Amino acid sequence: MNTESKGVAVVTGASSGIGAVYADRLARRGYDLLLAARSRGAMCDLMRNLSVETGRQVQTLVADLTDSNDLAELERILREDAAITLLVNNAGMTSTAPLLNADVAEMSRMISLNVNALTRLTYAALPLFVLRGLGTIINIGSIVGVAPELFDGVYGGTKPFVLAFSQSLRKELEGTGLTVQAFLPGATASLEEGWYSGRTPAAGDCHAGGRHGRCSARRPRSRRICDDPRAPGCRPMADLRGRASSAAPQFVSRGAGSQVRDRSRSSVSAKC
């Protein structure tokens, strides 16, 4: 067990999926944690498990980052807590509806979470990081960041922003001692869709993808991303991985190893 702390890592969208995997890996590598997510129950279970298994200090903040008050509270913590050395901007949401069929209020909420919250939290964390000459920002984007035409509606616009913002920030912060990283995962499954819990979605209600050809997200059948090039209408994930590598070879990280992402909701609270 690693007893020396590397500081506090803040992970948003941390109750399950990619966020929970980051929390687990960071705790095992010597970071104390501040987990922020909307699902109190799942996040508190993770907190208890990681505290016991790693011996690290794990705190939680139950927050909906599309709520201005919840977002402001986390911004305040990032601005004031000098122990924080790493921020994982993982919280995000998707939509599979074509633009003309989408609820514009939900699209605005998506922009608020995928773009605005990520940007504001990054700016809140940076002053102390720069002052100390040490800190890491990890922004969770998507393979859609280099192929926005593969996803419908507004989502295909929010993820290129994450990549471009991260690249620009990395250039701006050269020589400060800070690290900025963008992680572009491929097709992933959500707990909402039942795949992770073991239910195989019905034929036709999702596209081919994920491991073993199981469905990885609900999408119109006419546009597919898949691992099996023999599947009708599929675009192999290998093509996208190549595009991501050529677009930002020094910048794209792969290795979180998760199949799901956090999608739960609640109100702000500092404790489980």
Secondary structure, DSSP 8 states (H G I E B T S, - for coil): ---S---EEEEES-SSHHHHHHHHHHHHTT-EEEEEES-HHHHHHHHHHHHHHH---EEEEE--TTSHHHHHHHHHHHHH-TTEEEEEE-------S-GGGS-HHHHHHHHIIIIIIHHHHHHHHHHHHHHHT-EEEEEE--GGGS-GGGS-TTHHHHHHHHHHHHHHHHHHTTTTTEEEEEE---S---GGGTTTTT----TTSS-B-SGGG-B-S---TTSEEES-TTSTTEEEHHHHHHHHHHH-TTTEE-----S-B-------BS--
